[in-house]
Amino acid sequence: MKEHNINWRSFDDEGALNRQWNMPATPTFFIIDRTGTIRHKWIGKPSENSIDKALDKLILETEQAASAN
């Protein structure tokens, strides 16, 4: 992670993690919310726009939940 300047968690596993998370192919991308729930999953490389839209939606939901409390 330091070598490639990656500041998010990244895993490369062909064993238990792949089976547990039902990852049929590499790459597989996930967006996981603050509660640990998988909110989005892409098998293969998603478009930049689809990641942005999914993150924008999750951020908006989080902001709305925070302002409701």
PQR file with spaces between the fields and no chain letter, atoms N, CA, C, O and H, PARSE charges and radii, in Angstrom:
ATOM       1  N    MET     1       0.828   -1.183    0.000 -0.4000 1.5000
ATOM       2  CA   MET     1       0.000    0.000    0.000 -0.0000 2.0000
ATOM       3  C    MET     1       0.874    1.249    0.000  0.5500 1.7000
ATOM       4  O    MET     1       0.576    2.212   -0.706 -0.5500 1.4000
ATOM       5  N    LYS     2       1.943    1.241    0.781 -0.4000 1.5000
ATOM       6  CA   LYS     2       2.832    2.401    0.803 -0.0000 2.0000
ATOM       7  C    LYS     2       3.526    2.570   -0.536  0.5500 1.7000
ATOM       8  O    LYS     2       3.704    3.690   -1.014 -0.5500 1.4000
ATOM       9  H    LYS     2       2.185    0.458    1.355  0.4000 1.0000
ATOM      10  N    GLU     3       3.917    1.456   -1.140 -0.4000 1.5000
ATOM      11  CA   GLU     3       4.641    1.508   -2.413 -0.0000 2.0000
ATOM      12  C    GLU     3       3.836    2.205   -3.503  0.5500 1.7000
ATOM      13  O    GLU     3       4.393    2.937   -4.321 -0.5500 1.4000
ATOM      14  H    GLU     3       3.772    0.546   -0.752  0.4000 1.0000
ATOM      15  N    HIS     4       2.507    1.974   -3.512 -0.4000 1.5000
ATOM      16  CA   HIS     4       1.647    2.532   -4.560 -0.0000 2.0000
ATOM      17  C    HIS     4       0.814    3.720   -4.072  0.5500 1.7000
ATOM      18  O    HIS     4      -0.070    4.202   -4.779 -0.5500 1.4000
ATOM      19  H    HIS     4       2.054    1.379   -2.848  0.4000 1.0000
ATOM      20  N    ASN     5       1.111    4.186   -2.847 -0.4000 1.5000
ATOM      21  CA   ASN     5       0.421    5.342   -2.274 -0.0000 2.0000
ATOM      22  C    ASN     5      -1.097    5.144   -2.233  0.5500 1.7000
ATOM      23  O    ASN     5      -1.859    6.042   -2.591 -0.5500 1.4000
ATOM      24  H    ASN     5       1.829    3.795   -2.273  0.4000 1.0000
ATOM      25  N    ILE     6      -1.519    3.972   -1.797 -0.4000 1.5000
ATOM      26  CA   ILE     6      -2.947    3.656   -1.663 -0.0000 2.0000
ATOM      27  C    ILE     6      -3.366    4.014   -0.245  0.5500 1.7000
ATOM      28  O    ILE     6      -2.768    3.536    0.719 -0.5500 1.4000
ATOM      29  H    ILE     6      -0.901    3.243   -1.506  0.4000 1.0000
ATOM      30  N    ASN     7      -4.383    4.849   -0.113 -0.4000 1.5000
ATOM      31  CA   ASN     7      -4.807    5.271    1.215 -0.0000 2.0000
ATOM      32  C    ASN     7      -6.146    4.656    1.629  0.5500 1.7000
ATOM      33  O    ASN     7      -6.839    5.186    2.498 -0.5500 1.4000
ATOM      34  H    ASN     7      -4.868    5.237   -0.896  0.4000 1.0000
ATOM      35  N    TRP     8      -6.495    3.555    1.012 -0.4000 1.5000
ATOM      36  CA   TRP     8      -7.694    2.822    1.402 -0.0000 2.0000
ATOM      37  C    TRP     8      -7.306    1.359    1.556  0.5500 1.7000
ATOM      38  O    TRP     8      -6.265    0.918    1.071 -0.5500 1.4000
ATOM      39  H    TRP     8      -5.932    3.124    0.307  0.4000 1.0000
ATOM      40  N    ARG     9      -8.166    0.623    2.241 -0.4000 1.5000
ATOM      41  CA   ARG     9      -7.873   -0.791    2.429 -0.0000 2.0000
ATOM      42  C    ARG     9      -8.031   -1.531    1.118  0.5500 1.7000
ATOM      43  O    ARG     9      -9.015   -1.346    0.401 -0.5500 1.4000
ATOM      44  H    ARG     9      -9.013    0.982    2.635  0.4000 1.0000
ATOM      45  N    SER    10      -7.078   -2.352    0.817 -0.4000 1.5000
ATOM      46  CA   SER    10      -7.066   -3.102   -0.427 -0.0000 2.0000
ATOM      47  C    SER    10      -6.603   -4.512   -0.123  0.5500 1.7000
ATOM      48  O    SER    10      -5.628   -4.700    0.605 -0.5500 1.4000
ATOM      49  H    SER    10      -6.280   -2.503    1.399  0.4000 1.0000
ATOM      50  N    PHE    11      -7.287   -5.505   -0.669 -0.4000 1.5000
ATOM      51  CA   PHE    11      -6.958   -6.896   -0.404 -0.0000 2.0000
ATOM      52  C    PHE    11      -6.777   -7.644   -1.715  0.5500 1.7000
ATOM      53  O    PHE    11      -7.481   -7.391   -2.693 -0.5500 1.4000
ATOM      54  H    PHE    11      -8.079   -5.352   -1.260  0.4000 1.0000
ATOM      55  N    ASP    12      -5.852   -8.542   -1.722 -0.4000 1.5000
ATOM      56  CA   ASP    12      -5.660   -9.452   -2.846 -0.0000 2.0000
ATOM      57  C    ASP    12      -5.592  -10.845   -2.239  0.5500 1.7000
ATOM      58  O    ASP    12      -4.596  -11.215   -1.618 -0.5500 1.4000
ATOM      59  H    ASP    12      -5.281   -8.747   -0.928  0.4000 1.0000
ATOM      60  N    ASP    13      -6.646  -11.604   -2.422 -0.4000 1.5000
ATOM      61  CA   ASP    13      -6.740  -12.896   -1.759 -0.0000 2.0000
ATOM      62  C    ASP    13      -7.449  -13.870   -2.684  0.5500 1.7000
ATOM      63  O    ASP    13      -8.453  -13.523   -3.307 -0.5500 1.4000
ATOM      64  H    ASP    13      -7.455  -11.304   -2.926  0.4000 1.0000
ATOM      65  N    GLU    14      -6.943  -15.061   -2.774 -0.4000 1.5000
ATOM      66  CA   GLU    14      -7.595  -16.083   -3.590 -0.0000 2.0000
ATOM      67  C    GLU    14      -8.146  -17.202   -2.730  0.5500 1.7000
ATOM      68  O    GLU    14      -8.390  -18.303   -3.224 -0.5500 1.4000
ATOM      69  H    GLU    14      -6.128  -15.343   -2.269  0.4000 1.0000
ATOM      70  N    GLY    15      -8.343  -16.934   -1.449 -0.4000 1.5000
ATOM      71  CA   GLY    15      -8.776  -17.973   -0.533 -0.0000 2.0000
ATOM      72  C    GLY    15     -10.000  -17.583    0.256  0.5500 1.7000
ATOM      73  O    GLY    15     -11.065  -17.330   -0.307 -0.5500 1.4000
ATOM      74  H    GLY    15      -8.144  -16.039   -1.048  0.4000 1.0000
ATOM      75  N    ALA    16      -9.841  -17.536    1.569 -0.4000 1.5000
ATOM      76  CA   ALA    16     -10.967  -17.362    2.486 -0.0000 2.0000
ATOM      77  C    ALA    16     -11.720  -16.055    2.261  0.5500 1.7000
ATOM      78  O    ALA    16     -12.951  -16.042    2.287 -0.5500 1.4000
ATOM      79  H    ALA    16      -8.976  -17.742    2.026  0.4000 1.0000
ATOM      80  N    LEU    17     -11.006  -14.964    2.041 -0.4000 1.5000
ATOM      81  CA   LEU    17     -11.682  -13.681    1.840 -0.0000 2.0000
ATOM      82  C    LEU    17     -12.538  -13.694    0.586  0.5500 1.7000
ATOM      83  O    LEU    17     -13.661  -13.191    0.599 -0.5500 1.4000
ATOM      84  H    LEU    17     -10.006  -14.974    2.019  0.4000 1.0000
ATOM      85  N    ASN    18     -12.028  -14.259   -0.489 -0.4000 1.5000
ATOM      86  CA   ASN    18     -12.822  -14.359   -1.721 -0.0000 2.0000
ATOM      87  C    ASN    18     -14.089  -15.168   -1.498  0.5500 1.7000
ATOM      88  O    ASN    18     -15.159  -14.775   -1.961 -0.5500 1.4000
ATOM      89  H    ASN    18     -11.116  -14.668   -0.500  0.4000 1.0000
ATOM      90  N    ARG    19     -13.988  -16.279   -0.805 -0.4000 1.5000
ATOM      91  CA   ARG    19     -15.186  -17.100   -0.551 -0.0000 2.0000
ATOM      92  C    ARG    19     -16.163  -16.382    0.371  0.5500 1.7000
ATOM      93  O    ARG    19     -17.370  -16.405    0.131 -0.5500 1.4000
ATOM      94  H    ARG    19     -13.118  -16.599   -0.429  0.4000 1.0000
ATOM      95  N    GLN    20     -15.659  -15.751    1.414 -0.4000 1.5000
ATOM      96  CA   GLN    20     -16.529  -15.086    2.384 -0.0000 2.0000
ATOM      97  C    GLN    20     -17.294  -13.932    1.755  0.5500 1.7000
ATOM      98  O    GLN    20     -18.467  -13.728    2.067 -0.5500 1.4000
ATOM      99  H    GLN    20     -14.679  -15.732    1.608  0.4000 1.0000
ATOM     100  N    TRP    21     -16.650  -13.172    0.871 -0.4000 1.5000
ATOM     101  CA   TRP    21     -17.277  -12.005    0.265 -0.0000 2.0000
ATOM     102  C    TRP    21     -17.884  -12.322   -1.097  0.5500 1.7000
ATOM     103  O    TRP    21     -18.374  -11.415   -1.770 -0.5500 1.4000
ATOM     104  H    TRP    21     -15.697  -13.337    0.617  0.4000 1.0000
ATOM     105  N    ASN    22     -17.865  -13.576   -1.515 -0.4000 1.5000
ATOM     106  CA   ASN    22     -18.457  -13.993   -2.782 -0.0000 2.0000
ATOM     107  C    ASN    22     -17.895  -13.190   -3.951  0.5500 1.7000
ATOM     108  O    ASN    22     -18.635  -12.546   -4.695 -0.5500 1.4000
ATOM     109  H    ASN    22     -17.467  -14.312   -0.968  0.4000 1.0000
ATOM     110  N    MET    23     -16.583  -13.240   -4.095 -0.4000 1.5000
ATOM     111  CA   MET    23     -15.903  -12.494   -5.151 -0.0000 2.0000
ATOM     112  C    MET    23     -15.564  -13.447   -6.294  0.5500 1.7000
ATOM     113  O    MET    23     -14.592  -14.197   -6.208 -0.5500 1.4000
ATOM     114  H    MET    23     -15.982  -13.764   -3.491  0.4000 1.0000
ATOM     115  N    PRO    24     -16.356  -13.422   -7.358 -0.5600 1.5000
ATOM     116  CA   PRO    24     -16.150  -14.368   -8.448  0.2800 2.0000
ATOM     117  C    PRO    24     -15.001  -14.005   -9.385  0.5500 1.7000
ATOM     118  O    PRO    24     -14.555  -14.846  -10.167 -0.5500 1.4000
ATOM     119  N    ALA    25     -14.519  -12.773   -9.319 -0.4000 1.5000
ATOM     120  CA   ALA    25     -13.481  -12.334  -10.256 -0.0000 2.0000
ATOM     121  C    ALA    25     -12.649  -11.226   -9.635  0.5500 1.7000
ATOM     122  O    ALA    25     -13.039  -10.602   -8.648 -0.5500 1.4000
ATOM     123  H    ALA    25     -14.880  -12.090   -8.684  0.4000 1.0000
ATOM     124  N    THR    26     -11.505  -11.002  -10.238 -0.4000 1.5000
ATOM     125  CA   THR    26     -10.646   -9.894   -9.832 -0.0000 2.0000
ATOM     126  C    THR    26     -10.470   -9.004  -11.048  0.5500 1.7000
ATOM     127  O    THR    26     -10.141   -9.520  -12.116 -0.5500 1.4000
ATOM     128  H    THR    26     -11.188  -11.508  -11.040  0.4000 1.0000
ATOM     129  N    PRO    27     -10.666   -7.731  -10.949 -0.5600 1.5000
ATOM     130  CA   PRO    27     -10.936   -7.001   -9.719  0.2800 2.0000
ATOM     131  C    PRO    27     -12.425   -7.010   -9.370  0.5500 1.7000
ATOM     132  O    PRO    27     -13.287   -7.111  -10.243 -0.5500 1.4000
ATOM     133  N    THR    28     -12.695   -6.903   -8.094 -0.4000 1.5000
ATOM     134  CA   THR    28     -14.039   -6.683   -7.577 -0.0000 2.0000
ATOM     135  C    THR    28     -13.947   -5.485   -6.648  0.5500 1.7000
ATOM     136  O    THR    28     -13.087   -5.442   -5.769 -0.5500 1.4000
ATOM     137  H    THR    28     -11.995   -6.821   -7.385  0.4000 1.0000
ATOM     138  N    PHE    29     -14.823   -4.521   -6.836 -0.4000 1.5000
ATOM     139  CA   PHE    29     -14.808   -3.297   -6.040 -0.0000 2.0000
ATOM     140  C    PHE    29     -16.045   -3.245   -5.165  0.5500 1.7000
ATOM     141  O    PHE    29     -17.139   -3.612   -5.592 -0.5500 1.4000
ATOM     142  H    PHE    29     -15.522   -4.556   -7.550  0.4000 1.0000
ATOM     143  N    PHE    30     -15.861   -2.785   -3.937 -0.4000 1.5000
ATOM     144  CA   PHE    30     -16.954   -2.636   -2.983 -0.0000 2.0000
ATOM     145  C    PHE    30     -16.960   -1.215   -2.434  0.5500 1.7000
ATOM     146  O    PHE    30     -15.911   -0.594   -2.266 -0.5500 1.4000
ATOM     147  H    PHE    30     -14.972   -2.487   -3.590  0.4000 1.0000
ATOM     148  N    ILE    31     -18.161   -0.714   -2.159 -0.4000 1.5000
ATOM     149  CA   ILE    31     -18.313    0.464   -1.310 -0.0000 2.0000
ATOM     150  C    ILE    31     -19.015   -0.042   -0.059  0.5500 1.7000
ATOM     151  O    ILE    31     -20.099   -0.623   -0.120 -0.5500 1.4000
ATOM     152  H    ILE    31     -19.013   -1.219   -2.295  0.4000 1.0000
ATOM     153  N    ILE    32     -18.370    0.195    1.072 -0.4000 1.5000
ATOM     154  CA   ILE    32     -18.859   -0.280    2.358 -0.0000 2.0000
ATOM     155  C    ILE    32     -19.195    0.933    3.205  0.5500 1.7000
ATOM     156  O    ILE    32     -18.374    1.839    3.348 -0.5500 1.4000
ATOM     157  H    ILE    32     -17.490    0.667    1.121  0.4000 1.0000
ATOM     158  N    ASP    33     -20.398    0.958    3.770 -0.4000 1.5000
ATOM     159  CA   ASP    33     -20.793    2.124    4.559 -0.0000 2.0000
ATOM     160  C    ASP    33     -20.175    2.072    5.957  0.5500 1.7000
ATOM     161  O    ASP    33     -19.447    1.139    6.294 -0.5500 1.4000
ATOM     162  H    ASP    33     -21.065    0.221    3.654  0.4000 1.0000
ATOM     163  N    ARG    34     -20.476    3.087    6.756 -0.4000 1.5000
ATOM     164  CA   ARG    34     -19.842    3.215    8.066 -0.0000 2.0000
ATOM     165  C    ARG    34     -20.261    2.119    9.037  0.5500 1.7000
ATOM     166  O    ARG    34     -19.602    1.919   10.057 -0.5500 1.4000
ATOM     167  H    ARG    34     -21.067    3.845    6.482  0.4000 1.0000
ATOM     168  N    THR    35     -21.348    1.405    8.739 -0.4000 1.5000
ATOM     169  CA   THR    35     -21.766    0.297    9.600 -0.0000 2.0000
ATOM     170  C    THR    35     -21.165   -1.031    9.166  0.5500 1.7000
ATOM     171  O    THR    35     -21.378   -2.056    9.814 -0.5500 1.4000
ATOM     172  H    THR    35     -21.884    1.567    7.910  0.4000 1.0000
ATOM     173  N    GLY    36     -20.411   -1.013    8.063 -0.4000 1.5000
ATOM     174  CA   GLY    36     -19.798   -2.242    7.554 -0.0000 2.0000
ATOM     175  C    GLY    36     -20.656   -2.982    6.544  0.5500 1.7000
ATOM     176  O    GLY    36     -20.327   -4.104    6.160 -0.5500 1.4000
ATOM     177  H    GLY    36     -20.238   -0.180    7.536  0.4000 1.0000
ATOM     178  N    THR    37     -21.753   -2.372    6.107 -0.4000 1.5000
ATOM     179  CA   THR    37     -22.647   -2.983    5.128 -0.0000 2.0000
ATOM     180  C    THR    37     -22.138   -2.708    3.721  0.5500 1.7000
ATOM     181  O    THR    37     -21.805   -1.573    3.381 -0.5500 1.4000
ATOM     182  H    THR    37     -22.021   -1.460    6.419  0.4000 1.0000
ATOM     183  N    ILE    38     -22.083   -3.756    2.907 -0.4000 1.5000
ATOM     184  CA   ILE    38     -21.706   -3.575    1.506 -0.0000 2.0000
ATOM     185  C    ILE    38     -22.864   -2.882    0.806  0.5500 1.7000
ATOM     186  O    ILE    38     -23.963   -3.431    0.726 -0.5500 1.4000
ATOM     187  H    ILE    38     -22.354   -4.678    3.183  0.4000 1.0000
ATOM     188  N    ARG    39     -22.622   -1.686    0.302 -0.4000 1.5000
ATOM     189  CA   ARG    39     -23.669   -0.912   -0.356 -0.0000 2.0000
ATOM     190  C    ARG    39     -23.630   -1.044   -1.868  0.5500 1.7000
ATOM     191  O    ARG    39     -24.663   -0.956   -2.532 -0.5500 1.4000
ATOM     192  H    ARG    39     -21.729   -1.241    0.367  0.4000 1.0000
ATOM     193  N    HIS    40     -22.444   -1.253   -2.411 -0.4000 1.5000
ATOM     194  CA   HIS    40     -22.290   -1.413   -3.854 -0.0000 2.0000
ATOM     195  C    HIS    40     -21.183   -2.416   -4.117  0.5500 1.7000
ATOM     196  O    HIS    40     -20.212   -2.504   -3.366 -0.5500 1.4000
ATOM     197  H    HIS    40     -21.604   -1.324   -1.872  0.4000 1.0000
ATOM     198  N    LYS    41     -21.344   -3.171   -5.197 -0.4000 1.5000
ATOM     199  CA   LYS    41     -20.339   -4.158   -5.582 -0.0000 2.0000
ATOM     200  C    LYS    41     -20.242   -4.164   -7.101  0.5500 1.7000
ATOM     201  O    LYS    41     -21.250   -4.257   -7.801 -0.5500 1.4000
ATOM     202  H    LYS    41     -22.133   -3.100   -5.807  0.4000 1.0000
ATOM     203  N    TRP    42     -19.025   -4.065   -7.593 -0.4000 1.5000
ATOM     204  CA   TRP    42     -18.784   -4.143   -9.024 -0.0000 2.0000
ATOM     205  C    TRP    42     -17.828   -5.283   -9.295  0.5500 1.7000
ATOM     206  O    TRP    42     -16.779   -5.387   -8.660 -0.5500 1.4000
ATOM     207  H    TRP    42     -18.207   -3.989   -7.024  0.4000 1.0000
ATOM     208  N    ILE    43     -18.183   -6.129  -10.226 -0.4000 1.5000
ATOM     209  CA   ILE    43     -17.280   -7.192  -10.678 -0.0000 2.0000
ATOM     210  C    ILE    43     -16.629   -6.673  -11.949  0.5500 1.7000
ATOM     211  O    ILE    43     -17.305   -6.360  -12.929 -0.5500 1.4000
ATOM     212  H    ILE    43     -19.035   -6.044  -10.742  0.4000 1.0000
ATOM     213  N    GLY    44     -15.319   -6.588  -11.917 -0.4000 1.5000
ATOM     214  CA   GLY    44     -14.604   -5.933  -13.004 -0.0000 2.0000
ATOM     215  C    GLY    44     -14.447   -4.469  -12.674  0.5500 1.7000
ATOM     216  O    GLY    44     -14.833   -4.021  -11.594 -0.5500 1.4000
ATOM     217  H    GLY    44     -14.769   -6.843  -11.121  0.4000 1.0000
ATOM     218  N    LYS    45     -13.886   -3.729  -13.595 -0.4000 1.5000
ATOM     219  CA   LYS    45     -13.615   -2.316  -13.346 -0.0000 2.0000
ATOM     220  C    LYS    45     -14.856   -1.470  -13.601  0.5500 1.7000
ATOM     221  O    LYS    45     -15.366   -1.439  -14.721 -0.5500 1.4000
ATOM     222  H    LYS    45     -13.573   -4.092  -14.472  0.4000 1.0000
ATOM     223  N    PRO    46     -15.351   -0.779  -12.561 -0.5600 1.5000
ATOM     224  CA   PRO    46     -16.501    0.106  -12.771  0.2800 2.0000
ATOM     225  C    PRO    46     -16.051    1.402  -13.429  0.5500 1.7000
ATOM     226  O    PRO    46     -14.878    1.770  -13.377 -0.5500 1.4000
ATOM     227  N    SER    47     -16.996    2.077  -14.041 -0.4000 1.5000
ATOM     228  CA   SER    47     -16.664    3.377  -14.611 -0.0000 2.0000
ATOM     229  C    SER    47     -16.472    4.385  -13.479  0.5500 1.7000
ATOM     230  O    SER    47     -17.057    4.242  -12.405 -0.5500 1.4000
ATOM     231  H    SER    47     -17.949    1.778  -14.083  0.4000 1.0000
ATOM     232  N    GLU    48     -15.666    5.381  -13.722 -0.4000 1.5000
ATOM     233  CA   GLU    48     -15.430    6.413  -12.708 -0.0000 2.0000
ATOM     234  C    GLU    48     -16.751    7.082  -12.327  0.5500 1.7000
ATOM     235  O    GLU    48     -16.976    7.404  -11.160 -0.5500 1.4000
ATOM     236  H    GLU    48     -15.191    5.497  -14.594  0.4000 1.0000
ATOM     237  N    ASN    49     -17.606    7.286  -13.301 -0.4000 1.5000
ATOM     238  CA   ASN    49     -18.890    7.918  -13.045 -0.0000 2.0000
ATOM     239  C    ASN    49     -19.760    7.076  -12.110  0.5500 1.7000
ATOM     240  O    ASN    49     -20.444    7.628  -11.249 -0.5500 1.4000
ATOM     241  H    ASN    49     -17.423    7.025  -14.248  0.4000 1.0000
ATOM     242  N    SER    50     -19.745    5.770  -12.262 -0.4000 1.5000
ATOM     243  CA   SER    50     -20.592    4.930  -11.407 -0.0000 2.0000
ATOM     244  C    SER    50     -20.105    4.947   -9.968  0.5500 1.7000
ATOM     245  O    SER    50     -20.920    4.921   -9.045 -0.5500 1.4000
ATOM     246  H    SER    50     -19.189    5.322  -12.962  0.4000 1.0000
ATOM     247  N    ILE    51     -18.797    4.990   -9.754 -0.4000 1.5000
ATOM     248  CA   ILE    51     -18.264    5.086   -8.392 -0.0000 2.0000
ATOM     249  C    ILE    51     -18.642    6.434   -7.785  0.5500 1.7000
ATOM     250  O    ILE    51     -19.084    6.500   -6.638 -0.5500 1.4000
ATOM     251  H    ILE    51     -18.135    5.011  -10.503  0.4000 1.0000
ATOM     252  N    ASP    52     -18.469    7.502   -8.549 -0.4000 1.5000
ATOM     253  CA   ASP    52     -18.814    8.837   -8.059 -0.0000 2.0000
ATOM     254  C    ASP    52     -20.286    8.923   -7.677  0.5500 1.7000
ATOM     255  O    ASP    52     -20.620    9.453   -6.617 -0.5500 1.4000
ATOM     256  H    ASP    52     -18.109    7.449   -9.481  0.4000 1.0000
ATOM     257  N    LYS    53     -21.168    8.407   -8.527 -0.4000 1.5000
ATOM     258  CA   LYS    53     -22.610    8.451   -8.247 -0.0000 2.0000
ATOM     259  C    LYS    53     -22.949    7.662   -6.984  0.5500 1.7000
ATOM     260  O    LYS    53     -23.742    8.118   -6.161 -0.5500 1.4000
ATOM     261  H    LYS    53     -20.897    7.977   -9.388  0.4000 1.0000
ATOM     262  N    ALA    54     -22.353    6.481   -6.829 -0.4000 1.5000
ATOM     263  CA   ALA    54     -22.620    5.656   -5.651 -0.0000 2.0000
ATOM     264  C    ALA    54     -22.120    6.345   -4.383  0.5500 1.7000
ATOM     265  O    ALA    54     -22.806    6.335   -3.361 -0.5500 1.4000
ATOM     266  H    ALA    54     -21.708    6.110   -7.498  0.4000 1.0000
ATOM     267  N    LEU    55     -20.933    6.943   -4.443 -0.4000 1.5000
ATOM     268  CA   LEU    55     -20.397    7.653   -3.279 -0.0000 2.0000
ATOM     269  C    LEU    55     -21.220    8.896   -2.963  0.5500 1.7000
ATOM     270  O    LEU    55     -21.493    9.173   -1.795 -0.5500 1.4000
ATOM     271  H    LEU    55     -20.376    6.952   -5.274  0.4000 1.0000
ATOM     272  N    ASP    56     -21.616    9.642   -3.977 -0.4000 1.5000
ATOM     273  CA   ASP    56     -22.451   10.835   -3.755 -0.0000 2.0000
ATOM     274  C    ASP    56     -23.750   10.460   -3.058  0.5500 1.7000
ATOM     275  O    ASP    56     -24.184   11.152   -2.137 -0.5500 1.4000
ATOM     276  H    ASP    56     -21.395    9.417   -4.926  0.4000 1.0000
ATOM     277  N    LYS    57     -24.372    9.373   -3.492 -0.4000 1.5000
ATOM     278  CA   LYS    57     -25.629    8.923   -2.884 -0.0000 2.0000
ATOM     279  C    LYS    57     -25.410    8.540   -1.426  0.5500 1.7000
ATOM     280  O    LYS    57     -26.207    8.909   -0.563 -0.5500 1.4000
ATOM     281  H    LYS    57     -24.019    8.811   -4.241  0.4000 1.0000
ATOM     282  N    LEU    58     -24.354    7.812   -1.148 -0.4000 1.5000
ATOM     283  CA   LEU    58     -24.071    7.378    0.219 -0.0000 2.0000
ATOM     284  C    LEU    58     -23.733    8.575    1.115  0.5500 1.7000
ATOM     285  O    LEU    58     -24.164    8.625    2.267 -0.5500 1.4000
ATOM     286  H    LEU    58     -23.707    7.512   -1.849  0.4000 1.0000
ATOM     287  N    ILE    59     -22.977    9.521    0.599 -0.4000 1.5000
ATOM     288  CA   ILE    59     -22.641   10.728    1.367 -0.0000 2.0000
ATOM     289  C    ILE    59     -23.902   11.518    1.682  0.5500 1.7000
ATOM     290  O    ILE    59     -24.075   11.982    2.808 -0.5500 1.4000
ATOM     291  H    ILE    59     -22.627    9.480   -0.337  0.4000 1.0000
ATOM     292  N    LEU    60     -24.781   11.674    0.706 -0.4000 1.5000
ATOM     293  CA   LEU    60     -26.037   12.398    0.920 -0.0000 2.0000
ATOM     294  C    LEU    60     -26.882   11.704    1.988  0.5500 1.7000
ATOM     295  O    LEU    60     -27.423   12.367    2.873 -0.5500 1.4000
ATOM     296  H    LEU    60     -24.640   11.297   -0.209  0.4000 1.0000
ATOM     297  N    GLU    61     -27.000   10.388    1.915 -0.4000 1.5000
ATOM     298  CA   GLU    61     -27.766    9.641    2.917 -0.0000 2.0000
ATOM     299  C    GLU    61     -27.171    9.837    4.307  0.5500 1.7000
ATOM     300  O    GLU    61     -27.908   10.006    5.279 -0.5500 1.4000
ATOM     301  H    GLU    61     -26.560    9.849    1.196  0.4000 1.0000
ATOM     302  N    THR    62     -25.860    9.815    4.406 -0.4000 1.5000
ATOM     303  CA   THR    62     -25.185    9.979    5.689 -0.0000 2.0000
ATOM     304  C    THR    62     -25.410   11.379    6.242  0.5500 1.7000
ATOM     305  O    THR    62     -25.668   11.544    7.435 -0.5500 1.4000
ATOM     306  H    THR    62     -25.262    9.678    3.616  0.4000 1.0000
ATOM     307  N    GLU    63     -25.313   12.394    5.375 -0.4000 1.5000
ATOM     308  CA   GLU    63     -25.537   13.768    5.804 -0.0000 2.0000
ATOM     309  C    GLU    63     -26.976   13.967    6.257  0.5500 1.7000
ATOM     310  O    GLU    63     -27.218   14.653    7.251 -0.5500 1.4000
ATOM     311  H    GLU    63     -25.104   12.260    4.406  0.4000 1.0000
ATOM     312  N    GLN    64     -27.936   13.381    5.547 -0.4000 1.5000
ATOM     313  CA   GLN    64     -29.344   13.511    5.929 -0.0000 2.0000
ATOM     314  C    GLN    64     -29.611   12.823    7.262  0.5500 1.7000
ATOM     315  O    GLN    64     -30.356   13.345    8.091 -0.5500 1.4000
ATOM     316  H    GLN    64     -27.739   12.824    4.739  0.4000 1.0000
ATOM     317  N    ALA    65     -29.009   11.657    7.474 -0.4000 1.5000
ATOM     318  CA   ALA    65     -29.182   10.951    8.742 -0.0000 2.0000
ATOM     319  C    ALA    65     -28.576   11.748    9.898  0.5500 1.7000
ATOM     320  O    ALA    65     -29.146   11.792   10.988 -0.5500 1.4000
ATOM     321  H    ALA    65     -28.404   11.233    6.800  0.4000 1.0000
ATOM     322  N    ALA    66     -27.425   12.375    9.662 -0.4000 1.5000
ATOM     323  CA   ALA    66     -26.767   13.150   10.702 -0.0000 2.0000
ATOM     324  C    ALA    66     -27.588   14.397   11.061  0.5500 1.7000
ATOM     325  O    ALA    66     -27.677   14.771   12.231 -0.5500 1.4000
ATOM     326  H    ALA    66     -26.962   12.339    8.777  0.4000 1.0000
ATOM     327  N    SER    67     -28.182   15.032   10.052 -0.4000 1.5000
ATOM     328  CA   SER    67     -28.957   16.247   10.327 -0.0000 2.0000
ATOM     329  C    SER    67     -30.299   15.911   10.980  0.5500 1.7000
ATOM     330  O    SER    67     -30.886   16.765   11.645 -0.5500 1.4000
ATOM     331  H    SER    67     -28.110   14.729    9.102  0.4000 1.0000
ATOM     332  N    ALA    68     -30.790   14.691   10.802 -0.4000 1.5000
ATOM     333  CA   ALA    68     -32.056   14.273   11.422 -0.0000 2.0000
ATOM     334  C    ALA    68     -31.871   13.995   12.914  0.5500 1.7000
ATOM     335  O    ALA    68     -32.832   14.031   13.683 -0.5500 1.4000
ATOM     336  H    ALA    68     -30.313   13.998   10.262  0.4000 1.0000
ATOM     337  N    ASN    69     -30.656   13.724   13.307 -0.4000 1.5000
ATOM     338  CA   ASN    69     -30.391   13.411   14.728 -0.0000 2.0000
ATOM     339  C    ASN    69     -30.120   14.645   15.478  0.5500 1.7000
ATOM     340  O    ASN    69     -29.875   14.594   16.683 -0.5500 1.4000
ATOM     341  H    ASN    69     -29.876   13.695   12.682  0.4000 1.0000
